[in-house]
Amino acid sequence: MSELRKDPVIDRWVIIAKERGKRPSDFAGSQDAHVAAFCPFCPGNEDVVPPEVLAYRDPDSQPNGPGWRLRVVPNKFPALRDEGRITKHGECIYDKMSGIGIHEVIIETPDHGLSLATMEPRGVEDVVWAYRDRLTAIAKDGRFNSVIIFKNQGQAAGATLDHSHSQLIALPIIPSQLKDELIGARRYFDFKERCVYCDIVDQELRHQERLVGENQDFIAVCPYAPRFPFEVWIIPKNHGAVFQETSKFGLENFAMMLSETLKRLAEVLEDPPYNFVLHTAPLHQDVGRFYHWHLEIMPKLTRVAGFEWGSGFFINPTPPEEAAKYLREARIATEEEPSRSG
């Protein structure tokens, strides 16, 4: 079973995933990995992945068979497993706990050739609703304190399968990056009695120079101090800490903004590899006054090298104002579709 181990100097937790263990030879030549001919996520191959925990499918179709438009399944090679209770141990100065968690795959479409940047807005909306539905269900389990939803698009961004998918990992702890965000947002709120993300939205709407897109409920913006070239954040205009509490209409507008932003990135950067991460509040903490959920998209255009690892600084060769201008001016096709019912 996997373990979570804590660095005693900076309180950073890491997952030691024993069941995914690799020998030194498994890492050699990993940059030259080839695309597998067989895809376990394509329709007709439902029996080679674990049984679905959520699916949006045709009314006359059967679970774990064809006829779906989105499926959520447990990861066949999970970093953490949902088995038993969480136990904590000490080894002299070191702390560890059992690797209990949930690791799922959101298979975003039955069409192997589609991506979030090329599928219809309705398909992106299905993905957003799946995030909401799984977060809502997992929040009822008191063992878990946070859920990370993320996407690795392209081999350079960490994807091992071409078929469009994202992932969800529920953790018994709050990871250090989310802790840092909460501390920073709380510090700003205590000083100014305002949400820092709300202030970012207000300023970016006023100045426009880093604005990529906007609709009734969301903005897409290149952040003022981006770590990576063409990094984009999607932020709700209205304050809210918990993603799954977003209204139905708000989720539809979020899906539209996500779709349009990914299309812009694909047009300007010629379909780049990227990662995105959904940043939402911990499951059992009341941070609603000062935290604000959002999604961060990081195109994989540069490498993190020695200086970055040694200093914590990032070197970004593209000013966000310039990146936003390119993205705003991208010619993309958008469709206004009727709202989803039910």
LUMLO-870622 format. One record per residue: x, y, z of N, C-alpha, C in turn. Coordinates in pm, whole numbers, padded with zeros to 5 digits, always signed. Layout:
BEGIN
XYZXYZXYZ
...
***
This chain:
BEGIN
+00084-00119+00000+00000+00000+00000+00087+00125+00000
+00038+00232-00063+00109+00359-00064+00117+00419+00076
+00211+00512+00093+00226+00586+00218+00233+00735+00188
+00189+00815+00283+00215+00958+00280+00324+00987+00383
+00431+01054+00340+00541+01086+00429+00563+01237+00431
+00594+01290+00551+00609+01435+00566+00756+01473+00582
+00796+01570+00501+00930+01628+00516+00934+01704+00648
+01027+01673+00739+01025+01736+00871+01073+01881+00872
+01130+01928+00761+01182+02064+00756+01075+02162+00712
+01004+02131+00603+00906+02227+00550+00763+02174+00553
+00741+02063+00623+00606+02007+00640+00538+01976+00507
+00616+01936+00409+00559+01899+00279+00535+01748+00276
+00413+01710+00242+00379+01568+00229+00408+01519+00088
+00456+01394+00079+00475+01329-00050+00408+01192-00044
+00369+01143-00159+00311+01008-00169+00419+00913-00218
+00446+00810-00139+00534+00703-00181+00445+00592-00234
+00433+00584-00366+00338+00493-00430+00408+00361-00462
+00418+00274-00364+00494+00149-00379+00440+00063-00493
+00309+00061-00508+00249-00026-00608+00275+00023-00750
+00320+00148-00762+00358+00198-00894+00509+00192-00911
+00576+00115-00822+00721+00114-00815+00787+00082-00948
+00898+00150-00973+00973+00130-01096+01119+00100-01064
+01179+00015-01146+01322-00010-01138+01396+00100-01214
+01526+00114-01191+01601+00216-01266+01584+00204-01416
+01577+00081-01467+01565+00062-01611+01431+00114-01665
+01328+00122-01577+01199+00171-01622+01202+00320-01652
+01296+00392-01590+01305+00536-01614+01391+00568-01735
+01480+00479-01772+01569+00506-01884+01491+00518-02013
+01518+00625-02087+01449+00646-02214+01304+00682-02201
+01263+00728-02081+01121+00757-02060+01073+00872-02148
+01166+00958-02195+01126+01069-02280+01085+01022-02419
+01117+00895-02451+01087+00845-02585+00969+00749-02584
+00884+00760-02483+00769+00670-02474+00683+00681-02599
+00633+00570-02648+00553+00570-02770+00405+00565-02736
+00323+00601-02830+00179+00599-02812+00128+00456-02824
+00053+00411-02726+00002+00274-02727-00102+00256-02836
-00099+00140-02901-00195+00114-03008-00334+00084-02952
-00340+00025-02833-00468-00010-02771-00506+00098-02669
-00631+00143-02676-00676+00246-02582-00782+00188-02489
-00755+00179-02360-00853+00124-02266-00972+00215-02242
-00965+00341-02287-01074+00434-02261-01175+00440-02376
-01147+00375-02487-01239+00381-02600-01360+00291-02579
-01476+00326-02638-01595+00241-02627-01566+00099-02675
-01623+00001-02606-01597-00139-02636-01492-00200-02546
-01415-00113-02478-01310-00162-02389-01343-00135-02241
-01469-00119-02212-01509-00084-02075-01468-00189-01973
-01452-00314-02016-01422-00421-01921-01275-00424-01878
-01189-00344-01941-01047-00349-01905-01011-00242-01802
-01106-00157-01766-01084-00060-01659-01179-00094-01543
-01154-00045-01421-01244-00075-01310-01386-00025-01337
-01486-00080-01270-01625-00039-01293-01647+00110-01266
-01731+00170-01345-01756+00314-01336-01822+00351-01204
-01786+00467-01152-01850+00521-01032-01948+00632-01069
-01939+00681-01192-02031+00782-01244-02026+00773-01395
-02140+00789-01459-02143+00791-01604-02262+00875-01650
-02243+00948-01757-02352+01013-01829-02370+00934-01957
-02484+00870-01972-02501+00777-02082-02643+00778-02135
-02662+00712-02250-02794+00699-02308-02886+00625-02212
-03014+00665-02204-03105+00601-02107-03119+00451-02125
-03105+00402-02247-03125+00259-02271-02994+00179-02268
-02884+00242-02228-02757+00171-02221-02736+00113-02082
-02645+00018-02074-02619-00052-01949-02489-00003-01885
-02482+00000-01750-02357+00040-01685-02240-00044-01731
-02125+00020-01742-02000-00046-01779-02005-00109-01917
-02087-00049-02003-02092-00089-02143-02094+00034-02231
-02103+00016-02363-02109+00131-02454-02236+00213-02433
-02242+00328-02500-02358+00414-02490-02337+00532-02397
-02216+00558-02355-02185+00667-02262-02127+00786-02339
-02139+00904-02275-02071+01021-02330-01962+01071-02234
-01964+01022-02109-01857+01050-02011-01864+00941-01906
-01745+00898-01861-01737+00798-01753-01633+00842-01652
-01657+00808-01524-01558+00824-01418-01532+00685-01361
-01404+00646-01361-01367+00513-01313-01249+00526-01217
-01234+00434-01122-01113+00433-01040-00989+00413-01127
-00881+00482-01092-00756+00463-01163-00707+00320-01142
-00670+00255-01251-00625+00116-01241-00491+00105-01169
-00413+00212-01172-00283+00215-01104-00280+00336-01012
-00356+00332-00902-00378+00452-00821-00256+00491-00737
-00243+00621-00716-00143+00671-00622-00186+00642-00479
-00317+00646-00454-00376+00615-00323-00496+00524-00344
-00526+00441-00246-00638+00349-00257-00741+00376-00148
-00868+00357-00183-00978+00375-00088-01001+00242-00015
-00909+00209+00073-00914+00080+00142-00885+00100+00290
-00988+00089+00372-00968+00091+00517-00964+00229+00577
-00914+00232+00700-00910+00359+00772-00770+00419+00768
-00763+00546+00798-00636+00616+00795-00564+00596+00928
-00440+00551+00922-00359+00535+01041-00235+00620+01030
-00190+00677+01143-00073+00763+01146+00036+00699+01233
+00160+00718+01191+00272+00657+01261+00387+00757+01272
+00472+00736+01369+00594+00814+01383+00714+00723+01380
+00819+00765+01311+00946+00694+01310+01053+00792+01354
+01076+00799+01484+01167+00899+01543+01118+01038+01503
+01194+01115+01425+01151+01251+01391+01055+01253+01272
+01031+01139+01208+00953+01137+01085+00807+01099+01112
+00718+01155+01030+00575+01124+01036+00530+01063+00905
+00442+00966+00915+00382+00909+00795+00241+00864+00828
+00162+00839+00724+00028+00784+00742-00001+00689+00627
-00101+00605+00647-00139+00509+00544-00189+00582+00420
-00162+00523+00307-00196+00588+00180-00340+00566+00140
-00431+00614+00224-00574+00601+00195-00620+00725+00119
-00689+00704+00011-00739+00814-00068-00825+00762-00181
-00863+00850-00270-00941+00814-00388-00867+00868-00509
-00848+00784-00609-00781+00826-00732-00867+00779-00849
-00927+00875-00918-01020+00843-01025-00980+00910-01156
-01029+00853-01264-01007+00907-01399-01140+00950-01456
-01147+01072-01505-01265+01122-01575-01240+01105-01724
-01302+01007-01787-01288+00985-01931-01387+01080-01999
-01335+01183-02064-01415+01300-02098-01503+01284-02221
-01472+01186-02305-01547+01167-02429-01524+01026-02480
-01621+00967-02551-01595+00837-02614-01512+00849-02741
-01499+00970-02795-01429+00992-02922-01280+01008-02895
-01201+00913-02940-01057+00914-02914-00987+01036-02975
-01044+01091-03080-00979+01201-03150-01010+01339-03097
-01100+01349-03000-01137+01480-02948-01055+01517-02826
-01047+01648-02801-00988+01700-02678-01082+01806-02624
-01054+01858-02505-01138+01965-02450-01136+02088-02540
-01027+02106-02615-01017+02222-02704-01095+02204-02833
-01129+02080-02869-01196+02056-02997-01338+02003-02982
-01376+01956-02864-01512+01903-02849-01615+02015-02839
-01740+01981-02860-01849+02077-02851-01859+02129-02707
-01906+02254-02690-01922+02308-02554-02004+02218-02461
-02103+02148-02517-02183+02058-02433-02097+01948-02371
-01997+01901-02446-01907+01800-02392-01823+01854-02278
-01774+01977-02292-01697+02038-02184-01786+02058-02062
-01911+02091-02086-02005+02108-01975-02024+01976-01900
-02030+01864-01971-02039+01734-01905-01919+01713-01812
-01801+01749-01857-01680+01732-01776-01692+01815-01647
-01735+01938-01661-01750+02027-01545-01853+01970-01447
-01962+01918-01498-02064+01859-01410-02010+01734-01340
-01927+01657-01410-01868+01539-01346-01778+01580-01230
-01700+01687-01249-01620+01738-01138-01709+01773-01019
-01818+01844-01048-01909+01886-00941-01971+01764-00871
-02017+01668-00949-02085+01552-00891-01990+01469-00803
-01866+01449-00848-01773+01370-00769-01727+01445-00645
-01703+01575-00657-01666+01653-00538-01777+01649-00434
-01900+01662-00478-02013+01659-00385-02022+01525-00312
-02000+01416-00385-02008+01283-00323-01892+01260-00226
-01771+01297-00265-01654+01271-00181-01656+01358-00055
-01715+01478-00065-01720+01567+00052-01797+01506+00168
-01878+01405+00142-01954+01339+00249-01869+01241+00329
-01751+01209+00279-01662+01113+00346-01568+01190+00437
-01584+01175+00567-01506+01251+00663-01359+01217+00668
-01315+01112+00598-01174+01075+00601-01088+01171+00520
-01149+01241+00425-01070+01319+00330-01085+01468+00356
-00973+01541+00343-00971+01684+00373-00958+01772+00249
-00919+01715+00138-00907+01795+00017-00919+01706-00105
-00956+01766-00217-00965+01695-00345-00894+01779-00450
-00802+01716-00523-00731+01783-00631-00783+01726-00763
-00837+01812-00848-00878+01773-00982-00782+01838-01080
-00727+01757-01169-00624+01808-01259-00629+01737-01394
-00565+01799-01491-00557+01742-01625-00415+01754-01676
-00362+01643-01730-00235+01641-01801-00266+01618-01948
-00245+01717-02030-00276+01706-02172-00145+01699-02250
-00120+01585-02311+00002+01569-02389+00111+01500-02310
+00196+01428-02381+00302+01350-02317+00395+01439-02237
+00431+01556-02290+00523+01645-02220+00465+01697-02089
+00332+01693-02075+00266+01738-01953+00237+01624-01857
+00279+01502-01892+00262+01390-01801+00154+01290-01838
+00085+01310-01951-00020+01217-01991+00043+01088-02045
-00010+00975-02004+00039+00847-02053-00054+00786-02157
-00174+00843-02172-00269+00799-02274-00318+00920-02352
-00338+00902-02483-00383+01012-02568-00530+01046-02546
-00611+00947-02514-00755+00968-02501-00783+01075-02395
-00864+01175-02430-00884+01291-02343-00944+01249-02208
-00872+01286-02101-00916+01250-01967-00855+01346-01867
-00916+01354-01752-00858+01426-01638-00866+01333-01518
-00811+01380-01405-00800+01293-01288-00843+01365-01162
-00876+01286-01062-00919+01336-00931-00847+01254-00825
-00788+01322-00727-00728+01254-00613-00781+01319-00485
-00845+01239-00401-00890+01284-00270-00785+01247-00167
-00750+01343-00082-00640+01329+00012-00687+01341+00157
-00621+01271+00249-00654+01288+00391-00589+01411+00453
-00507+01483+00375-00439+01603+00425-00469+01719+00329
-00427+01839+00369-00435+01955+00281-00295+01979+00226
-00276+01971+00095-00141+01985+00039-00085+02124+00061
+00048+02134+00056+00116+02258+00093+00078+02375+00004
+00056+02350-00125+00022+02462-00212-00112+02523-00174
-00210+02439-00145-00339+02491-00102-00327+02561+00032
-00245+02505+00123-00222+02572+00251-00165+02712+00230
-00067+02723+00140-00005+02853+00113-00107+02952+00057
-00193+02905-00032-00298+02992-00087-00392+03040+00024
-00432+02948+00111-00523+02984+00219-00459+03086+00313
-00330+03065+00345-00260+03159+00433-00251+03296+00368
-00213+03301+00240-00202+03428+00171-00335+03500+00158
-00440+03425+00124-00572+03486+00109-00625+03536+00243
-00598+03460+00350-00642+03501+00483-00567+03627+00530
-00437+03631+00502-00357+03747+00541-00407+03874+00470
-00438+03863+00341-00489+03977+00265-00624+04021+00320
-00709+03923+00350-00843+03955+00402-00834+04023+00538
-00745+03973+00624-00731+04033+00756-00682+04177+00748
-00601+04208+00648-00546+04343+00634-00644+04438+00567
-00714+04390+00461-00798+04479+00381-00947+04453+00395
-00983+04342+00460-01124+04303+00475-01190+04283+00338
-01111+04233+00245-01161+04200+00112-01092+04073+00064
-01155+04006-00030-01097+03887-00091-00996+03930-00197
-00877+03873-00192-00773+03910-00288-00813+03871-00430
-00882+03760-00447-00921+03718-00582-01030+03810-00637
-01121+03854-00551-01221+03952-00596-01152+04081-00642
-01048+04122-00569-00974+04242-00608-00901+04221-00740
-00847+04100-00761-00783+04070-00889-00884+04082-01002
-01003+04025-00984-01106+04033-01087-01138+04179-01118
-01162+04260-01014-01196+04400-01035-01086+04475-01109
-00961+04453-01069-00852+04526-01133-00832+04482-01278
-00837+04352-01304-00815+04306-01440-00928+04350-01533
-01050+04359-01483-01160+04409-01565-01144+04558-01594
-01088+04633-01499-01067+04775-01521-00954+04801-01622
-00844+04729-01606-00725+04760-01687-00722+04684-01820
-00779+04565-01825-00798+04488-01948-00669+04433-02011
-00551+04481-01974-00430+04444-02048-00391+04298-02032
-00432+04234-01924-00403+04092-01906-00528+04005-01922
-00638+04066-01962-00763+03993-01979-00761+03913-02109
-00797+03785-02099-00803+03697-02215-00947+03683-02263
-01042+03671-02172-01181+03654-02209-01271+03683-02090
-01398+03699-02119-01495+03734-02015-01633+03689-02059
-01712+03638-01964-01855+03621-01987-01929+03669-01863
-02054+03636-01851-02135+03692-01743-02081+03658-01605
-02021+03540-01589-01982+03494-01456-01832+03475-01435
-01750+03479-01541-01609+03444-01529-01521+03535-01612
-01396+03546-01568-01292+03604-01651-01182+03500-01670
-01113+03509-01783-00989+03436-01805-00881+03542-01815
-00773+03524-01740-00672+03628-01729-00534+03565-01719
-00435+03629-01782-00296+03593-01757-00255+03662-01627
-00217+03586-01524-00191+03647-01394-00074+03744-01400
-00073+03837-01307+00028+03943-01304+00169+03888-01292
+00187+03784-01212+00320+03724-01192+00315+03576-01230
+00305+03544-01358+00290+03405-01400+00420+03328-01389
+00409+03204-01349+00526+03116-01342+00569+03069-01480
+00472+03056-01571+00497+02993-01699+00444+03082-01812
+00506+03074-01932+00454+03149-02046+00310+03108-02078
+00224+03205-02101+00085+03185-02140+00003+03113-02032
+00046+03123-01907-00035+03074-01796-00165+03154-01789
-00277+03086-01770-00408+03152-01766-00485+03101-01645
-00549+03194-01575-00641+03159-01466-00784+03193-01508
-00877+03105-01474-01020+03132-01491-01077+03152-01351
-01134+03271-01328-01177+03311-01193-01324+03353-01197
-01406+03305-01105-01545+03353-01099-01549+03502-01064
-01640+03574-01125-01659+03715-01090-01721+03729-00951
-01809+03636-00917-01875+03642-00787-01799+03556-00687
-01790+03605-00565-01712+03536-00462-01772+03401-00427
-01686+03302-00418-01727+03169-00374-01604+03084-00352
-01598+03012-00241-01480+02932-00208-01491+02789-00256
-01613+02741-00275-01636+02598-00298-01689+02578-00440
-01611+02511-00522-01649+02490-00662-01785+02423-00675
-01809+02317-00597-01931+02238-00615-02057+02311-00570
-02042+02428-00508-02158+02508-00472-02194+02610-00579
-02123+02610-00690-02153+02700-00801-02289+02664-00860
-02365+02764-00898-02499+02742-00953-02492+02670-01087
-02604+02613-01128-02614+02544-01257-02575+02639-01370
-02630+02760-01369-02599+02856-01475-02452+02895-01469
-02398+02908-01346-02257+02940-01331-02167+02831-01388
-02201+02704-01364-02122+02594-01418-02126+02594-01571
-02240+02626-01627-02249+02634-01774-02158+02742-01828
-02154+02857-01762-02066+02965-01806-01920+02933-01782
-01891+02858-01676-01754+02814-01652-01708+02721-01764
-01794+02627-01802-01760+02536-01910-01735+02613-02040
-01817+02714-02066-01799+02794-02187-01666+02868-02184
-01632+02926-02068-01506+03000-02058-01387+02905-02070
-01395+02787-02009-01288+02689-02020-01270+02646-02165
-01379+02617-02233-01372+02576-02373-01307+02683-02459
-01351+02807-02443-01297+02916-02525-01149+02940-02495
-01111+02932-02369-00971+02956-02333-00880+02849-02390
-00921+02724-02383-00840+02617-02439-00832+02627-02590
-00938+02672-02654-00933+02694-02799-00832+02804-02834
-00831+02910-02755-00736+03019-02779-00592+02971-02763
-00566+02894-02657-00432+02841-02637-00393+02748-02752
-00486+02664-02796-00456+02572-02906-00427+02648-03035
-00499+02757-03059-00480+02834-03182-00346+02908-03179
-00316+02974-03069-00195+03056-03062-00069+02972-03049
-00076+02864-02974+00043+02784-02942+00047+02652-03017
-00043+02634-03114-00047+02514-03197-00065+02387-03113
-00172+02388-03036-00215+02272-02957-00107+02226-02860
-00071+02310-02762+00041+02277-02673+00004+02173-02568
+00102+02101-02516+00076+02023-02394+00051+02121-02279
-00032+02080-02185-00060+02168-02072-00108+02087-01953
-00103+02151-01838-00167+02099-01717-00269+02202-01671
-00380+02155-01615-00463+02248-01539-00502+02186-01407
-00527+02273-01310-00562+02230-01175-00678+02315-01125
-00778+02248-01071-00891+02317-01009-00856+02345-00863
-00856+02473-00825-00826+02513-00688-00958+02544-00617
-00994+02459-00521-01118+02479-00446-01090+02458-00298
-01182+02500-00215-01161+02499-00070-01146+02357-00015
-01075+02343+00097-01073+02213+00165-01215+02168+00199
-01230+02040+00222-01365+01985+00237-01431+02020+00369
-01355+02035+00474-01416+02050+00607-01364+02172+00681
-01333+02277+00607-01292+02403+00668-01378+02516+00614
-01416+02607+00699-01495+02723+00658-01399+02836+00620
-01371+02847+00491-01280+02951+00442-01354+03046+00347
-01487+03042+00356-01569+03115+00259-01552+03265+00260
-01508+03322+00372-01494+03468+00375-01379+03516+00288
-01271+03438+00284-01149+03491+00223-01095+03411+00106
-01142+03288+00083-01089+03209-00028-01184+03216-00147
-01133+03187-00267-01208+03207-00391-01160+03098-00488
-01248+03007-00526-01205+02897-00613-01171+02951-00752
-01087+02879-00822-01045+02918-00956-00976+02800-01022
-00948+02812-01150-00877+02708-01224-00754+02769-01289
-00640+02700-01278-00515+02749-01334-00470+02657-01447
-00439+02717-01563-00393+02643-01680-00247+02680-01705
-00160+02578-01713-00017+02600-01733+00031+02527-01858
+00043+02596-01973+00102+02531-02091+00244+02485-02061
+00280+02371-02116+00413+02313-02093+00505+02359-02205
+00560+02479-02190+00641+02540-02296+00787+02554-02257
+00817+02555-02128+00954+02566-02079+00979+02456-01977
+01106+02436-01944+01141+02334-01845+01180+02400-01714
+01138+02339-01605+01183+02382-01473+01321+02321-01452
+01421+02407-01432+01559+02361-01424+01620+02395-01288
+01753+02391-01281+01823+02399-01155+01795+02524-01074
+01796+02640-01141+01772+02764-01067+01635+02764-01002
+01535+02720-01078+01399+02718-01024+01389+02623-00904
+01447+02503-00917+01441+02407-00807+01518+02459-00686
+01629+02528-00711+01713+02571-00600+01665+02696-00530
+01588+02779-00601+01550+02909-00546+01402+02925-00520
+01319+02848-00590+01175+02870-00582+01128+02978-00677
+01221+03046-00745+01186+03145-00846+01154+03074-00978
+01068+03138-01058+01043+03090-01193+01089+03197-01291
+01149+03154-01402+01189+03246-01507+01092+03232-01623
+01019+03338-01652+00916+03337-01757+00958+03434-01866
+00984+03386-01988+01031+03475-02094+00923+03556-02164
+00796+03534-02129+00686+03603-02198+00605+03685-02099
+00605+03819-02110+00524+03901-02020+00376+03863-02032
+00303+03863-01923+00161+03824-01930+00079+03919-02016
+00116+04047-02021+00043+04141-02106+00054+04103-02254
+00173+04057-02293+00195+04015-02431+00120+03886-02460
+00126+03789-02366+00056+03663-02384-00094+03685-02396
-00149+03771-02310-00293+03798-02313-00334+03861-02446
-00252+03947-02500-00283+04012-02628-00293+03908-02740
-00195+03817-02745-00200+03711-02845-00327+03626-02829
-00361+03592-02706-00476+03506-02682-00607+03578-02713
-00616+03705-02676-00738+03781-02708-00763+03789-02857
-00656+03804-02932-00668+03825-03076-00680+03695-03155
-00674+03582-03087-00685+03453-03156-00822+03441-03221
-00824+03391-03341-00950+03369-03413-00998+03228-03382
-01106+03221-03305-01161+03090-03269-01309+03088-03302
-01358+02967-03325-01501+02948-03348-01568+02919-03216
-01673+02994-03184-01751+02968-03062-01895+02949-03101
-01962+02865-03025-02104+02837-03050-02182+02868-02925
-02290+02939-02940-02383+02961-02830-02487+02851-02836
-02487+02764-02739-02581+02653-02737-02687+02678-02631
-02805+02622-02650-02908+02634-02544-02860+02567-02417
-02904+02622-02301-02862+02569-02173-02908+02426-02155
-02826+02349-02088-02860+02211-02053-02974+02211-01952
-03065+02123-01967-03177+02112-01872-03159+01990-01786
-03211+02001-01664-03205+01887-01573-03071+01878-01507
***
